[in-house]
Amino acid sequence: MDLGYVTHAVHANSRMVYLRLISSDPAGGVLVVEGPPSGGVYPPGPGWLYVVSNGIPSEGRPVMVGSGKAPPMDKGALTK
């Protein structure tokens, strides 16, 4: 979940992506999930991960999606 930023009462970059659970080992405290399919769904950078079990969310943990490097930008689009 990208918590984004708030300005003038508008939350400009909030997004939530549900991840598919691949496997879990509750005794070892390990979850394996499938990440977002592309940077169009969740761009590289910081985010927060929450696990919801029986409707109860965990404490959020900060995560880095990808390398954190911004996706490529089409500089030609800025000059049109």
Secondary structure, DSSP 4 states (H G I P E B T S, - for coil): -B---EETTEETT-B--PPEEEEEETTTTEEEEE--SSTTTS-SEEEEE--EETTEE---EEEEETTSPPPP--GGGG--
